[in-house]
Amino acid sequence: MTQSVPVTEGVKPSGPAGSSTAFVTLVTNADYAMGATALARSIRLTGTGADIVVLHTGGVEADRLVPLAELGCRLVATDLLPLSDAFNERHARKNVHSTAPFTKGRKPDFHSPLDNFCKLRLWQLTDYGRCIFIDADALVLKNIDRYFDYPEFSAAPNVYESLADLHRLNSGVFVATPSLQTFGAMLERLDMPDAFWPRTDQTFLQNFFPEWHGLPVTMNMLQYVWFNMPALWDWASIGVLHYQYEKPWEKDHPKEEKLRPLIDLWHAFLTGENIPEIANLPNPSLPT
C-alpha cells in the first residue's frame, strides 16, 4: 500500500497562481521539456487567460526549464508518488511493456511508465477551481477555454485506428477539479495489493472515473488519425493535436514521412517561426 504521506506534500510551486483555471502539463526529462515549450507557446497564442502550469520531476535539469519560465509558465517541482516498492517493480518499464506491449506504434526509449502517475498530482493544485491537463507531446491549435466548464472527469476517447476504440479514454487531455480528498482516495486505490495498471495512468483513471464524460475527439486528435482515419481529420475543428507514440523531435522517426506535415507544424511552434494559419492547412488525402 502507499506510505502514509500527507496529501499536501510533494509539490512546490515557483510562485502564486495567477488565475482560477490552469492548463497543466508534466515534464519528466529534457525531451518532454522541449515538448512542453512548444505546447506552452501554442497555448499562449490562443489568447487564454488561464495559467500554464508545468509539473516537473527531478529528471529535468534546471536549464531545461528556462524556456518555460520565459513563456510565463508556473513551474511546480513534483516528487514521484509515494508508492510501494512492489508497485514500482510491477510498473517498471520492462514489466509494463512485456505484460502489455505496444503493438500499434513505438514508445521512445526515454518513456518511463512510472513517471506517468505524477499526473495525479494535478489534484493537489487546489488554488485552481478547474484544470485541463495536456500531455507535453501535444499542441493546442485554437482557444479551448470553454472546456474548463466541462465536468470532472472529462476525456476524449482513444480513437486513432478505428471507432472500436470509442470505449477507451486517452489521458493525454482531461478536465479535472483539484481536490485533496480526491487525491487521497486516488493514492489509496492506486496502490492496492497486487494492483497493476497496464496502461499506467490511463487505465487507472478510467477505473477511478468509470462514468467519465466524453470530450470530442477533436480535443485530443491523435496523430495516427492522419493516415489511419483521414476522413476524420479537419484542421479547422482540431483543438488539441497529440503526438502519441513516436515524437516529433525524434531523429529516427519510423513514421516520419507519413507524418511530415504534423512534424513540421510542431517544429514551427517550438521555434515560434513560420507558424501557419491552422484552418488553411490542407487535410490529408482520402483514399481513392
Backbone bond lengths (Angstrom), bond angles and torsions (degrees), N, CA, C in turn:
res aa  C-N    CA-C-N  psi(-1)  N-CA   C-N-CA  omega(-1)  CA-C   N-CA-C  phi
1 M - - - 1.461 - - 1.527 109.51 -
2 T 1.353 117.21 163.47 1.448 120.42 177.26 1.516 110.44 -64.42
3 Q 1.317 115.14 149.16 1.442 120.44 175.63 1.522 109.16 -66.82
4 S 1.333 116.24 156.92 1.464 120.49 178.90 1.523 109.06 -79.98
5 V 1.322 116.61 95.11 1.457 122.81 -177.70 1.523 108.02 -125.88
6 P 1.355 117.88 133.56 1.470 119.53 178.89 1.530 111.02 -56.36
7 V 1.317 116.00 138.78 1.461 120.07 -175.79 1.523 112.35 -72.71
8 T 1.338 117.51 -4.37 1.464 120.21 176.67 1.520 112.28 -89.55
9 E 1.318 118.91 -9.72 1.463 122.05 -175.97 1.521 111.09 -91.84
10 G 1.338 115.15 159.85 1.454 120.86 173.19 1.507 115.74 104.23
11 V 1.347 118.49 -5.46 1.462 122.00 176.17 1.524 109.34 -131.39
12 K 1.343 116.47 135.88 1.469 121.76 -177.98 1.522 108.61 -133.64
13 P 1.357 117.46 97.01 1.466 120.46 -179.12 1.532 111.90 -69.69
14 S 1.333 114.85 149.37 1.468 120.47 178.11 1.518 112.33 -77.71
15 G 1.324 117.65 -15.79 1.452 121.49 -178.98 1.508 110.02 -173.04
16 P 1.337 117.44 179.80 1.468 120.36 -177.25 1.515 112.33 -74.65
17 A 1.325 115.21 160.92 1.462 121.02 175.54 1.522 109.43 -67.43
18 G 1.336 115.55 147.72 1.453 119.97 179.04 1.510 113.35 -112.48
19 S 1.327 116.54 3.62 1.465 122.02 -176.37 1.523 108.36 -156.89
20 S 1.315 116.43 167.90 1.464 120.68 176.18 1.522 111.53 -88.64
21 T 1.337 116.72 -7.54 1.460 121.72 179.32 1.524 109.23 -128.70
22 A 1.334 116.24 156.95 1.464 119.52 -178.80 1.515 111.48 -152.01
23 F 1.327 114.86 142.77 1.451 122.05 163.02 1.523 106.31 -88.13
24 V 1.317 116.60 131.24 1.462 121.51 -175.17 1.519 109.23 -122.95
25 T 1.336 116.29 136.29 1.456 120.71 173.05 1.515 108.70 -134.17
26 L 1.326 115.92 171.30 1.465 122.61 -176.46 1.517 109.26 -127.07
27 V 1.347 115.65 130.29 1.459 122.38 179.72 1.520 107.92 -122.75
28 T 1.337 116.12 123.35 1.460 120.60 -175.73 1.523 113.46 -120.23
29 N 1.333 117.67 -4.96 1.458 121.40 178.31 1.528 108.68 -163.67
30 A 1.336 116.60 178.69 1.463 121.21 -175.85 1.521 112.39 -62.98
31 D 1.336 117.24 -35.97 1.464 120.05 -179.66 1.523 111.17 -63.58
32 Y 1.319 116.05 -45.98 1.457 118.60 -179.68 1.528 112.09 -72.51
33 A 1.340 118.15 -24.28 1.461 119.79 172.54 1.523 109.88 -64.19
34 M 1.329 116.85 -39.98 1.459 121.37 175.47 1.529 110.15 -64.63
35 G 1.336 116.26 -43.45 1.452 119.39 176.72 1.514 112.38 -59.74
36 A 1.329 116.21 -42.85 1.468 120.92 -179.06 1.523 111.68 -65.90
37 T 1.320 117.32 -28.52 1.465 120.43 177.30 1.524 110.28 -65.14
38 A 1.330 116.40 -45.89 1.470 119.37 176.59 1.523 110.51 -63.88
39 L 1.326 116.93 -41.55 1.467 120.98 178.74 1.519 111.05 -61.51
40 A 1.337 117.05 -48.33 1.472 120.58 -177.75 1.530 111.06 -61.49
41 R 1.335 116.82 -41.52 1.464 118.69 178.11 1.529 110.42 -63.40
42 S 1.322 116.77 -40.41 1.465 119.31 -179.81 1.526 111.09 -63.91
43 I 1.338 117.03 -38.23 1.468 120.44 178.51 1.521 110.28 -67.03
44 R 1.332 117.12 -44.93 1.465 121.25 179.93 1.529 110.55 -56.28
45 L 1.319 117.32 -39.86 1.460 121.35 -175.86 1.523 113.34 -70.27
46 T 1.346 117.42 -11.31 1.466 119.94 177.35 1.521 112.18 -81.56
47 G 1.330 117.54 -9.64 1.455 120.88 -179.76 1.509 114.84 78.82
48 T 1.317 118.66 18.56 1.455 122.07 -179.42 1.526 111.72 -65.77
49 G 1.330 115.88 152.00 1.452 121.15 172.76 1.512 112.75 -98.78
50 A 1.334 116.92 0.20 1.466 121.28 -179.06 1.524 110.91 -76.83
51 D 1.327 116.02 155.02 1.456 120.92 172.33 1.530 110.13 -68.46
52 I 1.325 115.04 157.45 1.459 121.80 168.14 1.518 106.59 -115.31
53 V 1.328 116.87 115.20 1.466 122.46 -175.92 1.521 109.00 -108.89
54 V 1.326 115.63 131.64 1.461 120.97 177.74 1.527 108.67 -115.65
55 L 1.328 116.16 107.15 1.456 120.94 170.13 1.528 107.13 -74.81
56 H 1.332 118.17 127.38 1.464 119.54 -178.96 1.519 110.14 -133.81
57 T 1.336 114.83 133.28 1.460 121.69 -178.10 1.530 110.11 -91.12
58 G 1.328 115.46 177.66 1.454 120.83 179.64 1.506 114.19 -67.59
59 G 1.343 117.81 -7.57 1.454 121.05 177.87 1.513 114.12 -78.31
60 V 1.334 117.29 0.41 1.462 121.64 -177.15 1.523 109.23 -112.55
61 E 1.314 117.14 123.08 1.461 120.92 177.13 1.531 110.01 -74.03
62 A 1.334 115.64 150.04 1.467 121.35 -172.99 1.524 112.67 -57.92
63 D 1.330 118.32 -37.69 1.459 119.69 -176.70 1.526 112.14 -66.60
64 R 1.328 116.62 -23.44 1.470 120.13 178.84 1.520 112.08 -73.51
65 L 1.332 116.30 -16.74 1.463 121.18 -178.99 1.525 112.59 -90.79
66 V 1.341 116.79 -10.84 1.465 120.38 -176.39 1.531 112.26 -59.13
67 P 1.344 119.78 -46.61 1.473 118.49 178.76 1.527 113.12 -59.91
68 L 1.324 117.18 -31.52 1.462 120.46 178.84 1.519 111.18 -71.00
69 A 1.337 116.25 -40.26 1.463 119.56 176.03 1.526 110.33 -63.73
70 E 1.332 116.80 -38.84 1.463 120.43 179.68 1.521 111.87 -65.33
71 L 1.328 116.69 -25.54 1.468 120.96 176.56 1.528 111.92 -86.32
72 G 1.337 116.73 6.14 1.457 121.23 175.41 1.511 114.46 82.40
73 C 1.333 117.62 19.26 1.463 119.94 179.28 1.528 110.81 -74.24
74 R 1.296 115.67 148.14 1.461 122.27 171.24 1.526 107.27 -90.19
75 L 1.309 116.69 114.65 1.453 121.99 -176.24 1.526 110.02 -90.10
76 V 1.326 116.43 134.57 1.457 121.77 -178.79 1.530 108.41 -128.38
77 A 1.336 116.26 105.93 1.461 120.61 176.43 1.529 108.73 -63.92
78 T 1.326 115.80 132.03 1.461 121.68 -167.51 1.521 110.97 -130.10
79 D 1.323 117.11 123.81 1.464 121.25 174.25 1.523 109.74 -80.15
80 L 1.340 115.86 155.18 1.456 119.14 168.35 1.521 109.24 -62.72
81 L 1.301 117.72 154.77 1.461 120.75 -179.14 1.529 110.68 -66.54
82 P 1.334 117.50 149.08 1.472 121.48 -179.48 1.528 111.28 -79.37
83 L 1.322 115.99 75.76 1.455 121.78 -175.21 1.529 110.99 -103.45
84 S 1.313 116.48 156.16 1.456 121.38 -177.54 1.526 111.26 -68.47
85 D 1.319 116.08 156.66 1.465 120.55 177.00 1.527 111.04 -59.70
86 A 1.329 116.52 -38.10 1.466 120.21 -179.86 1.527 110.52 -64.51
87 F 1.328 116.90 -41.11 1.462 121.03 177.81 1.528 109.71 -61.98
88 N 1.330 116.01 -47.13 1.457 120.22 -177.95 1.528 111.62 -62.05
89 E 1.312 116.99 -37.97 1.460 120.20 178.40 1.524 110.61 -66.80
90 R 1.332 116.96 -43.31 1.472 119.72 179.81 1.523 111.38 -61.53
91 H 1.356 116.33 -31.88 1.457 120.22 -174.29 1.521 112.74 -105.13
92 A 1.322 117.49 16.32 1.459 119.85 172.24 1.524 108.97 -62.97
93 R 1.322 116.43 152.94 1.472 121.52 -174.53 1.524 112.14 -50.71
94 K 1.341 116.84 -48.31 1.465 119.89 -175.74 1.524 111.49 -63.01
95 N 1.317 117.46 -34.77 1.460 120.44 -178.72 1.520 112.11 -77.30
96 V 1.311 116.58 -42.75 1.471 119.48 179.01 1.524 110.31 -62.76
97 H 1.321 116.59 -45.77 1.458 119.87 -174.29 1.524 112.86 -76.36
98 S 1.331 117.07 -21.90 1.463 118.58 175.78 1.527 111.33 -83.53
99 T 1.340 116.67 -34.64 1.466 120.69 179.79 1.524 111.79 -77.39
100 A 1.334 116.07 -39.25 1.470 120.93 -179.82 1.519 108.28 -132.22
101 P 1.327 117.63 74.29 1.467 121.09 -173.73 1.519 112.28 -66.48
102 F 1.342 114.97 148.72 1.453 121.06 173.89 1.528 107.72 -84.16
103 T 1.314 116.54 115.76 1.464 120.53 -175.46 1.521 112.76 -109.73
104 K 1.325 117.74 -12.16 1.460 120.78 -175.66 1.518 112.78 -95.74
105 G 1.322 117.74 -18.46 1.458 122.16 -178.94 1.506 109.18 -160.54
106 R 1.329 116.54 -173.29 1.452 120.73 -176.18 1.515 110.69 -116.93
107 K 1.330 116.46 127.79 1.452 120.88 172.25 1.524 108.65 -85.30
108 P 1.344 118.30 134.72 1.468 119.92 179.17 1.528 111.66 -63.13
109 D 1.322 115.97 159.06 1.461 120.55 -178.93 1.522 112.44 -61.75
110 F 1.337 116.99 -27.86 1.464 119.05 -177.36 1.526 112.19 -76.38
111 H 1.327 117.34 -6.45 1.463 120.25 -178.58 1.526 110.83 -67.69
112 S 1.333 116.98 124.71 1.462 122.36 177.88 1.525 108.47 -122.96
113 P 1.315 118.23 110.30 1.464 120.15 -175.29 1.525 113.86 -56.28
114 L 1.336 118.46 -36.26 1.460 120.20 -177.31 1.524 112.11 -63.43
115 D 1.340 116.88 -32.27 1.466 119.99 178.91 1.521 111.55 -59.44
116 N 1.348 116.12 -31.64 1.466 119.77 -174.18 1.516 112.77 -58.31
117 F 1.328 117.37 -31.88 1.462 119.98 -176.67 1.528 112.44 -67.99
118 C 1.340 117.76 -15.69 1.467 120.09 177.47 1.528 111.71 -63.94
119 K 1.340 117.42 -17.95 1.470 119.60 174.80 1.523 111.46 -54.28
120 L 1.321 115.87 -31.58 1.464 119.62 -175.68 1.526 111.98 -64.06
121 R 1.326 117.38 -18.47 1.470 119.23 178.36 1.526 111.85 -68.08
122 L 1.307 118.23 -10.90 1.467 120.17 171.76 1.522 110.70 -52.51
123 W 1.341 117.19 -36.68 1.473 119.86 -177.49 1.519 112.42 -69.06
124 Q 1.329 118.04 -9.18 1.464 121.07 174.66 1.527 112.34 -86.27
125 L 1.310 118.06 -9.21 1.474 121.67 -176.14 1.521 110.33 -83.72
126 T 1.324 116.13 63.79 1.465 121.26 -169.81 1.528 113.77 -77.41
127 D 1.334 118.16 0.64 1.472 118.38 171.62 1.522 110.99 -80.99
128 Y 1.329 116.79 1.86 1.467 121.75 173.20 1.525 110.00 -114.57
129 G 1.320 115.22 141.07 1.455 119.80 177.23 1.518 112.74 -80.68
130 R 1.324 116.71 -27.39 1.459 120.87 -178.85 1.530 108.81 -155.30
131 C 1.308 116.39 141.66 1.461 122.28 179.54 1.522 110.45 -130.42
132 I 1.325 115.11 148.73 1.460 121.90 167.48 1.522 107.18 -114.76
133 F 1.311 116.19 116.13 1.458 119.98 176.83 1.525 108.65 -86.50
134 I 1.343 116.02 137.95 1.469 122.00 176.36 1.524 107.97 -137.16
135 D 1.329 116.96 127.03 1.456 120.26 176.51 1.525 110.68 -58.01
136 A 1.338 115.51 150.49 1.460 120.76 -177.22 1.525 113.30 -70.94
137 D 1.335 117.95 -11.31 1.462 120.99 176.69 1.524 110.26 -97.65
138 A 1.320 115.95 46.98 1.468 121.58 -176.55 1.523 109.68 -142.08
139 L 1.322 115.52 166.09 1.464 123.52 173.79 1.526 108.79 -131.08
140 V 1.328 116.82 145.05 1.458 121.80 171.66 1.526 107.53 -100.70
141 L 1.310 117.22 122.97 1.465 121.33 -169.61 1.520 114.00 -103.13
142 K 1.338 117.31 -8.65 1.463 120.71 173.74 1.527 108.12 -160.62
143 N 1.314 117.46 169.74 1.455 120.21 -177.65 1.532 110.31 -64.33
144 I 1.332 115.61 126.92 1.471 121.01 -178.47 1.529 111.17 -122.62
145 D 1.334 117.03 21.84 1.467 120.58 -176.31 1.521 113.23 -58.05
146 R 1.308 118.52 -27.35 1.472 119.56 -177.79 1.525 111.99 -63.07
147 Y 1.317 116.95 -20.91 1.463 119.27 -179.35 1.525 113.00 -75.36
148 F 1.332 117.50 -9.15 1.464 118.93 171.27 1.530 110.93 -63.11
149 D 1.316 116.81 -21.73 1.466 120.92 179.98 1.528 112.54 -84.59
150 Y 1.316 118.09 -4.53 1.466 120.41 176.80 1.527 109.54 -72.34
151 P 1.330 117.09 152.42 1.467 120.21 -176.15 1.527 112.20 -76.78
152 E 1.318 114.57 161.19 1.461 119.75 167.72 1.539 107.92 -82.44
153 F 1.294 117.33 132.29 1.454 130.31 3.38 1.523 106.93 -110.90
154 S 1.325 117.37 125.36 1.462 120.68 -178.72 1.521 109.52 -115.15
155 A 1.325 116.10 134.19 1.462 121.98 177.52 1.514 108.66 -151.35
156 A 1.333 116.12 160.96 1.458 120.75 177.82 1.522 109.98 -90.31
157 P 1.318 117.87 152.81 1.465 120.21 176.71 1.525 111.56 -68.82
158 N 1.315 115.02 157.33 1.463 122.63 -174.78 1.535 111.36 -85.04
159 V 1.319 115.83 55.29 1.459 121.15 -174.62 1.527 109.99 -89.35
160 Y 1.332 116.75 116.73 1.459 120.82 173.25 1.522 112.55 -149.22
161 E 1.327 115.96 -9.03 1.461 119.46 -178.73 1.521 112.10 -125.12
162 S 1.347 115.98 -41.45 1.463 120.37 178.73 1.518 108.83 -161.34
163 L 1.322 116.13 168.02 1.457 120.52 -179.94 1.528 112.12 -70.32
164 A 1.326 117.46 -8.66 1.462 120.56 175.89 1.522 111.94 -63.54
165 D 1.351 116.46 -17.31 1.467 120.84 -178.89 1.530 113.08 -84.74
166 L 1.323 117.88 1.96 1.471 120.34 -175.26 1.528 113.06 -62.15
167 H 1.323 118.37 -23.75 1.463 120.61 -176.22 1.523 112.96 -80.35
168 R 1.337 117.49 -8.78 1.456 121.52 -173.63 1.520 109.59 -113.22
169 L 1.322 118.50 128.95 1.457 120.44 179.62 1.524 110.52 -81.13
170 N 1.322 115.72 157.31 1.459 122.41 170.93 1.523 107.15 -113.97
171 S 1.326 116.61 123.58 1.465 120.42 -173.47 1.522 113.02 -87.07
172 G 1.337 117.34 15.33 1.460 120.02 176.22 1.512 113.39 -71.17
173 V 1.327 117.09 -21.60 1.472 123.38 174.08 1.516 107.54 -141.14
174 F 1.327 116.62 128.76 1.459 118.75 174.21 1.525 110.57 -155.88
175 V 1.326 115.25 157.64 1.461 123.45 179.01 1.521 108.12 -108.03
176 A 1.339 117.03 130.79 1.462 120.31 -175.09 1.521 110.88 -147.24
177 T 1.324 114.55 159.90 1.462 122.81 178.06 1.524 109.01 -113.29
178 P 1.339 118.59 110.31 1.460 119.94 -179.65 1.524 111.74 -55.85
179 S 1.331 115.79 139.93 1.468 122.10 -178.54 1.523 108.13 -164.72
180 L 1.327 116.96 125.84 1.460 119.21 177.66 1.522 111.09 -67.79
181 Q 1.323 116.95 -30.57 1.461 120.35 176.99 1.527 110.15 -64.27
182 T 1.327 116.47 -45.37 1.459 119.92 177.74 1.521 110.84 -63.35
183 F 1.337 116.79 -42.54 1.463 120.40 -179.25 1.526 110.83 -61.67
184 G 1.325 117.21 -42.65 1.455 119.94 177.65 1.517 112.65 -62.19
185 A 1.336 115.91 -41.36 1.466 119.75 178.31 1.534 110.81 -65.26
186 M 1.320 116.45 -35.09 1.458 120.20 177.47 1.526 111.36 -63.88
187 L 1.324 116.64 -45.42 1.463 119.85 -179.59 1.528 110.93 -59.95
188 E 1.325 116.42 -39.99 1.463 120.03 179.73 1.526 111.03 -65.49
189 R 1.325 116.97 -43.59 1.467 121.13 -178.40 1.528 111.37 -71.44
190 L 1.321 115.76 -38.25 1.459 120.99 -172.84 1.523 112.46 -60.39
191 D 1.339 116.56 -43.71 1.467 121.22 -170.45 1.528 111.61 -109.58
192 M 1.317 116.69 37.48 1.456 119.61 174.09 1.527 109.43 -67.50
193 P 1.348 118.29 155.27 1.473 120.50 -177.48 1.531 111.97 -51.78
194 D 1.330 115.06 128.98 1.467 123.84 176.84 1.532 114.06 66.88
195 A 1.327 117.38 11.53 1.469 119.17 179.36 1.527 110.37 -63.38
196 F 1.332 115.96 133.69 1.457 121.24 176.17 1.515 108.51 -137.40
197 W 1.322 115.84 124.97 1.458 122.23 -177.68 1.532 107.59 -112.88
198 P 1.332 118.03 96.84 1.469 121.32 -169.61 1.519 114.50 -60.63
199 R 1.321 118.32 -31.89 1.465 121.62 174.90 1.532 109.83 -108.73
200 T 1.312 115.33 32.15 1.476 125.64 176.73 1.523 111.41 47.95
201 D 1.336 117.93 -123.67 1.465 120.72 -173.11 1.522 112.05 -60.05
202 Q 1.328 116.88 -31.59 1.465 120.23 -177.56 1.529 111.22 -64.77
203 T 1.325 116.30 -47.66 1.464 120.42 177.86 1.516 110.64 -64.78
204 F 1.339 116.09 -42.23 1.465 119.21 -178.63 1.520 111.50 -62.62
205 L 1.320 117.90 -46.92 1.461 120.61 -176.57 1.524 111.63 -64.59
206 Q 1.317 117.45 -36.51 1.460 118.93 177.49 1.528 110.71 -67.91
207 N 1.332 116.70 -32.75 1.455 121.05 176.11 1.519 111.39 -71.90
208 F 1.327 116.69 -40.92 1.468 121.16 -177.57 1.530 111.51 -72.16
209 F 1.329 116.62 -34.48 1.471 122.03 178.73 1.529 109.29 -117.87
210 P 1.325 118.79 70.26 1.474 120.24 -174.75 1.526 113.21 -63.54
211 E 1.331 117.50 -25.07 1.468 120.93 178.74 1.525 110.57 -99.70
212 W 1.326 116.78 40.04 1.465 121.33 -177.24 1.525 111.07 -58.76
213 H 1.337 113.74 147.46 1.458 121.17 -179.93 1.527 109.30 -91.10
214 G 1.316 116.56 146.57 1.452 120.68 -176.53 1.516 113.82 -89.27
215 L 1.321 115.82 129.12 1.456 122.20 164.31 1.529 107.33 -90.10
216 P 1.325 118.06 154.56 1.467 118.89 175.91 1.526 110.69 -64.60
217 V 1.315 116.88 150.70 1.470 119.89 179.75 1.521 111.68 -59.16
218 T 1.323 117.11 -23.57 1.459 120.69 178.87 1.521 112.36 -69.24
219 M 1.341 117.34 -14.29 1.468 120.81 176.47 1.527 111.78 -86.32
220 N 1.332 116.80 -2.99 1.461 120.81 174.78 1.524 106.43 -157.82
221 M 1.338 114.79 65.15 1.456 120.23 -176.90 1.524 109.22 -76.28
222 L 1.319 116.09 108.79 1.459 121.55 -177.11 1.526 110.25 -77.07
223 Q 1.334 115.63 138.55 1.465 119.55 -168.84 1.530 113.94 -60.96
224 Y 1.340 118.27 -27.62 1.462 119.34 -179.00 1.527 112.93 -67.53
225 V 1.344 116.88 -17.41 1.462 119.66 175.09 1.532 109.89 -58.20
226 W 1.328 116.21 -30.84 1.471 121.87 -178.26 1.521 111.67 -52.08
227 F 1.353 117.71 -42.32 1.463 119.39 -179.20 1.529 114.06 -111.82
228 N 1.351 117.92 -18.30 1.469 119.64 178.94 1.525 113.40 -85.94
229 M 1.340 116.49 -36.86 1.463 121.35 -175.90 1.532 109.14 -138.35
230 P 1.315 118.98 60.03 1.469 121.14 -171.95 1.522 114.31 -59.48
231 A 1.324 118.47 -25.58 1.467 120.10 179.66 1.524 111.93 -66.75
232 L 1.323 116.61 -18.98 1.468 121.15 179.65 1.517 112.29 -83.74
233 W 1.325 116.79 -12.85 1.471 121.64 -172.70 1.524 110.53 -86.85
234 D 1.337 116.25 126.84 1.465 121.70 174.82 1.520 107.48 -145.88
235 W 1.317 116.87 105.76 1.464 121.03 -174.33 1.529 112.34 -52.71
236 A 1.310 117.81 -40.15 1.464 121.08 -174.82 1.523 112.44 -64.59
237 S 1.330 117.79 -23.43 1.461 120.29 -175.70 1.535 113.24 -100.14
238 I 1.324 118.51 -7.17 1.462 120.69 -174.24 1.523 111.47 -79.16
239 G 1.334 115.39 123.48 1.457 120.84 175.67 1.512 111.81 -89.73
240 V 1.335 116.97 -45.82 1.466 122.19 -179.66 1.525 108.87 -130.57
241 L 1.324 115.76 128.03 1.459 122.77 174.21 1.520 107.78 -104.48
242 H 1.328 116.93 123.50 1.468 122.57 -172.56 1.535 109.09 -116.34
243 Y 1.329 115.29 120.95 1.465 121.80 -178.45 1.532 109.86 -88.53
244 Q 1.330 115.00 73.55 1.467 119.42 -179.42 1.519 110.34 -71.29
245 Y 1.337 115.71 156.38 1.470 122.49 -176.07 1.530 110.27 60.95
246 E 1.332 119.35 -121.08 1.465 120.91 -175.42 1.527 110.96 -59.70
247 K 1.339 116.10 141.44 1.460 121.26 -175.65 1.528 111.47 -100.54
248 P 1.321 117.39 148.75 1.467 120.09 -175.70 1.519 113.87 -69.05
249 W 1.333 117.64 -14.94 1.467 120.21 178.43 1.531 112.63 -91.53
250 E 1.323 118.27 -4.65 1.465 120.94 179.27 1.529 110.78 -70.28
251 K 1.320 115.62 140.80 1.462 120.50 -178.24 1.527 112.36 -88.85
252 D 1.331 117.73 -18.82 1.475 120.40 179.59 1.521 109.48 -116.55
253 H 1.298 114.75 49.29 1.459 122.98 -174.28 1.533 109.98 -67.33
254 P 1.339 120.18 113.86 1.465 120.99 -175.99 1.525 114.38 -68.81
255 K 1.326 117.59 -18.54 1.474 119.99 178.68 1.523 110.49 -115.84
256 E 1.331 115.02 27.16 1.465 121.37 -173.64 1.520 113.20 -56.18
257 E 1.315 117.10 -47.44 1.463 119.22 -176.14 1.526 111.72 -69.89
258 K 1.329 116.74 -37.69 1.468 119.83 177.86 1.526 111.61 -61.47
259 L 1.336 115.94 -35.11 1.462 121.32 -172.47 1.527 113.00 -107.84
260 R 1.331 117.59 17.11 1.462 121.00 -174.27 1.527 113.93 -51.31
261 P 1.339 121.98 -46.10 1.465 119.86 -179.49 1.527 112.78 -61.14
262 L 1.332 116.91 -35.08 1.466 120.49 -179.58 1.526 110.90 -73.60
263 I 1.317 116.62 -37.58 1.470 120.97 178.23 1.526 110.11 -66.02
264 D 1.317 117.18 -44.10 1.465 120.61 178.84 1.529 110.91 -62.08
265 L 1.323 116.82 -38.21 1.461 120.02 178.31 1.523 110.68 -63.03
266 W 1.339 117.19 -43.62 1.460 120.25 179.70 1.530 110.76 -60.20
267 H 1.322 117.76 -43.21 1.471 120.81 -179.47 1.529 110.88 -65.04
268 A 1.311 117.98 -32.67 1.466 120.43 176.40 1.522 110.57 -63.18
269 F 1.338 117.00 -42.35 1.466 119.66 178.46 1.529 111.39 -71.22
270 L 1.321 117.86 -32.50 1.463 119.60 178.18 1.520 110.62 -63.19
271 T 1.314 117.79 -45.21 1.469 121.58 -176.77 1.529 112.89 -87.49
272 G 1.320 116.15 -21.39 1.461 119.77 -175.57 1.521 112.80 79.17
273 E 1.340 117.14 12.84 1.458 121.26 -176.34 1.530 111.05 -112.90
274 N 1.329 114.90 136.88 1.475 122.05 174.50 1.528 112.55 56.76
275 I 1.342 116.17 41.68 1.460 119.70 175.47 1.530 108.43 -73.70
276 P 1.314 117.82 122.30 1.470 119.90 -174.13 1.531 112.35 -79.62
277 E 1.311 115.34 169.40 1.460 121.40 170.05 1.529 106.61 -76.68
278 I 1.331 116.02 113.15 1.466 120.28 -169.47 1.529 111.79 -60.49
279 A 1.310 117.08 -45.13 1.464 120.28 -175.40 1.528 112.86 -63.60
280 N 1.335 116.39 -18.54 1.472 120.27 -178.70 1.521 113.02 -93.06
281 L 1.328 117.71 -2.31 1.462 120.51 179.82 1.520 110.06 -69.22
282 P 1.327 118.38 144.52 1.482 119.89 177.36 1.510 111.62 -73.70
283 N 1.329 116.25 135.02 1.458 121.42 175.67 1.524 109.78 -72.13
284 P 1.331 117.61 162.56 1.477 118.85 -179.98 1.524 111.19 -64.78
285 S 1.311 114.02 153.14 1.462 119.46 178.66 1.518 110.26 -70.33
286 L 1.323 115.70 139.95 1.468 120.38 177.60 1.523 109.45 -88.59
287 P 1.333 116.33 147.06 1.465 118.27 179.05 1.530 110.85 -63.91
288 T 1.289 115.52 144.70 1.481 119.81 -178.39 1.516 110.78 -94.92
